[in-house]
Structure formats: structure tokens, C-alpha cells
Amino acid sequence: MAVNTTADWSDPATCPYCGDDLESAGAGFVDHVDDNDPCKREFDHWRNNIAGDLAGEWGG
């Protein structure tokens, strides 16, 4: 796994947390996060950080 050290997700074909290639930018990312605990923790952390920025629940 390559480590992504930037704060910006600049390539939707790779995981922003580990740098692995994704099968697709949408469902492939969700599948990848579901199958990789370190990336899931990072995604959950990100989601918790932005939760207050969005009104109500979001579909993503």
C-alpha cells in the first residue's frame, strides 16, 4: 500500500488514504473502504470531521 501524504484527493481512481488503485471512483471506493480497516478508519474520521458542515444526513 502506498501512503498518500497530501491533503487533497486529486485522483479519483486511487484511494486517498493508501494510494491503492480503485475499480471505480464511486462503488469501487466504497468497496475498498469496506474491505480495508485502515482506510475505513480514515474515512470515518473524515466523515465525522465534516458532519457538522452539512445540514441533516447526506447520501454519500
N, CA and C of each residue as an Amber inpcrd file, in Angstrom:
protein
   180
   0.8360000  -1.1760000   0.0000000   0.0000000   0.0000000   0.0000000
   0.8830000   1.2430000   0.0000000   0.6190000   2.1360000  -0.9250000
   1.3240000   3.4200000  -0.9420000   0.6050000   4.3820000  -0.0040000
   1.3570000   5.2180000   0.6420000   0.7660000   6.1730000   1.5700000
   0.5940000   7.5080000   0.8640000  -0.6080000   8.0500000   0.9350000
  -0.8950000   9.3500000   0.3530000  -0.6250000  10.3980000   1.4310000
   0.3420000  11.2680000   1.1800000   0.7100000  12.2580000   2.1950000
   0.1210000  13.6300000   1.9120000  -0.7220000  13.7490000   0.8940000
  -1.3230000  15.0420000   0.5920000  -2.6980000  15.1360000   1.2290000
  -3.1640000  16.3560000   1.4220000  -4.4910000  16.5820000   1.9980000
  -5.5680000  16.5940000   0.9270000  -5.1820000  16.6140000  -0.3410000
  -6.1490000  16.6980000  -1.4360000  -6.2620000  15.3670000  -2.1610000
  -7.4830000  14.9770000  -2.4690000  -7.7040000  13.7690000  -3.2520000
  -7.7280000  14.2010000  -4.6980000  -6.6280000  14.0140000  -5.4010000
  -6.5010000  14.5420000  -6.7570000  -6.7600000  13.5040000  -7.8330000
  -6.8890000  12.2400000  -7.4860000  -7.0950000  11.1900000  -8.4790000
  -8.1800000  10.2370000  -7.9890000  -9.3960000  10.3480000  -8.5250000
 -10.4900000   9.5010000  -8.0430000 -10.3210000   8.0200000  -8.3750000
  -9.2790000   7.6590000  -9.1290000  -9.0130000   6.2560000  -9.4430000
  -8.1190000   5.6040000  -8.3950000  -7.7040000   6.3720000  -7.3780000
  -6.8870000   5.8200000  -6.3050000  -7.4950000   6.1880000  -4.9580000
  -7.2230000   5.3690000  -3.9580000  -7.7020000   5.6490000  -2.5970000
  -6.9360000   6.8470000  -2.0440000  -7.6320000   7.8300000  -1.4890000
  -6.9500000   8.9980000  -0.9550000  -6.1740000   8.6990000   0.3300000
  -6.4170000   7.5500000   0.9330000  -5.7760000   7.2150000   2.1940000
  -4.5450000   6.3370000   2.0220000  -4.6000000   5.3750000   1.1110000
  -3.4730000   4.4520000   0.9560000  -2.8300000   4.5090000  -0.4220000
  -3.5250000   5.1010000  -1.3920000  -2.9730000   5.2080000  -2.7390000
  -3.2260000   4.0080000  -3.6260000  -3.9190000   2.9800000  -3.1230000
  -4.2250000   1.8130000  -3.9490000  -5.1660000   2.1950000  -5.0840000
  -5.0520000   1.4620000  -6.2090000  -5.9580000   1.6710000  -7.3340000
  -7.3530000   1.2010000  -6.9510000  -8.3630000   1.9500000  -7.4190000
  -9.7610000   1.5970000  -7.1700000 -10.3780000   1.0740000  -8.4530000
 -11.3370000   0.1680000  -8.3280000 -12.0220000  -0.3510000  -9.5090000
 -12.8770000   0.7190000 -10.1600000 -13.4000000   1.6310000  -9.3610000
 -14.1550000   2.7820000  -9.8690000 -14.1240000   3.8630000  -8.7950000
 -14.4340000   5.0730000  -9.2020000 -14.3760000   6.1920000  -8.2540000
 -15.5430000   6.1760000  -7.2710000 -16.6350000   5.5540000  -7.6050000
 -17.7990000   5.5340000  -6.7230000 -17.8740000   4.2580000  -5.9160000
 -18.5030000   3.2600000  -6.5000000 -18.6900000   1.9890000  -5.8030000
 -17.3530000   1.3270000  -5.4640000 -16.3600000   1.5070000  -6.3010000
 -15.0460000   0.9310000  -6.0380000 -14.4300000   1.4990000  -4.7750000
 -14.6320000   2.7950000  -4.5390000 -14.1310000   3.4090000  -3.3190000
 -14.8490000   2.8500000  -2.1010000 -16.1650000   2.7370000  -2.1830000
 -16.9600000   2.2160000  -1.0660000 -16.5430000   0.7750000  -0.7650000
 -16.3830000  -0.0380000  -1.8100000 -15.9510000  -1.4280000  -1.6080000
 -14.5620000  -1.4750000  -0.9750000 -13.6640000  -0.6340000  -1.4560000
 -12.3030000  -0.5950000  -0.9300000 -12.3080000  -0.2250000   0.5510000
 -13.0590000   0.7880000   0.9150000 -13.1260000   1.2210000   2.3110000
 -13.7400000   0.1220000   3.1820000 -14.7520000  -0.5560000   2.6660000
 -15.3810000  -1.6410000   3.4290000 -14.4230000  -2.8100000   3.6610000
 -13.4840000  -3.0270000   2.7350000 -12.5720000  -4.1610000   2.8140000
 -11.2400000  -3.8410000   3.4810000 -10.9710000  -2.5710000   3.7790000
  -9.6790000  -2.1680000   4.3330000  -9.8710000  -1.3460000   5.5930000
  -9.6170000  -1.9740000   6.7410000  -9.8560000  -1.3140000   8.0240000
  -9.1070000   0.0110000   8.1870000  -7.8250000   0.1160000   7.8130000
  -7.1430000   1.4060000   7.9930000  -7.8060000   2.5290000   7.1750000
  -8.2200000   2.2110000   5.9440000  -8.8720000   3.2220000   5.1080000
 -10.2620000   3.5490000   5.6530000 -10.9700000   2.5380000   6.1700000
 -12.2930000   2.7830000   6.7660000 -12.1740000   3.7140000   7.9600000
 -11.1580000   3.5030000   8.8070000 -10.9670000   4.3960000   9.9660000
 -10.6990000   5.8260000   9.4910000  -9.8610000   5.9780000   8.4760000
  -9.5590000   7.3180000   7.9510000 -10.8060000   7.9630000   7.3490000
 -11.5890000   7.1850000   6.6010000 -12.8160000   7.7120000   6.0020000
 -13.8030000   8.1090000   7.0890000 -13.9720000   7.2640000   8.1030000
 -14.8860000   7.5860000   9.2080000 -14.4350000   8.8530000   9.9360000
 -13.1440000   8.9950000  10.1250000 -12.5930000  10.2040000  10.7500000
 -12.9180000  11.4340000   9.8990000 -12.7000000  11.3330000   8.5980000
 -13.0130000  12.4370000   7.6790000 -14.5070000  12.7700000   7.7450000
 -15.3400000  11.7380000   7.6870000 -16.7930000  11.9500000   7.6850000
 -17.2480000  12.6200000   8.9810000 -16.6840000  12.2010000  10.1080000
 -17.0270000  12.8310000  11.3860000 -16.6000000  14.2940000  11.4170000
 -15.4760000  14.6070000  10.7950000 -14.9970000  15.9930000  10.7670000
 -15.8980000  16.9120000   9.9560000 -16.5090000  16.3900000   8.9000000
 -17.3440000  17.2610000   8.0670000 -18.8250000  17.1780000   8.4010000
 -19.2060000  16.2740000   9.2950000 -20.6250000  16.0580000   9.6070000
 -21.3270000  17.3450000  10.0160000 -20.6700000  18.2060000  10.7610000
 -21.2870000  19.4610000  11.1920000 -21.3870000  20.4940000  10.0900000
 -20.6880000  20.2500000   8.9780000 -20.7350000  21.2050000   7.8550000
 -21.9340000  20.9890000   6.9520000 -22.6060000  19.8500000   7.1010000
 -23.7280000  19.5090000   6.2450000 -25.0220000  19.5080000   7.0380000
 -26.0610000  20.0420000   6.4540000 -27.3570000  20.0540000   7.1250000
 -28.0110000  18.6870000   6.9730000 -28.3730000  18.0810000   8.0710000
 -29.0160000  16.7730000   8.0190000 -28.0560000  15.6870000   7.5860000
 -28.5820000  14.5720000   7.1990000 -27.7730000  13.4480000   6.7320000
 -27.4880000  13.6160000   5.2450000 -26.4170000  13.0100000   4.7990000
 -26.0490000  13.0880000   3.3920000 -26.0790000  11.6860000   2.8030000
 -26.2030000  11.5950000   1.5050000 -26.3460000  10.3060000   0.8290000
 -25.0310000   9.6580000   0.4690000 -23.8690000  10.3090000   0.7660000
 -22.5810000   9.7600000   0.3260000 -21.9490000   8.7980000   1.2270000
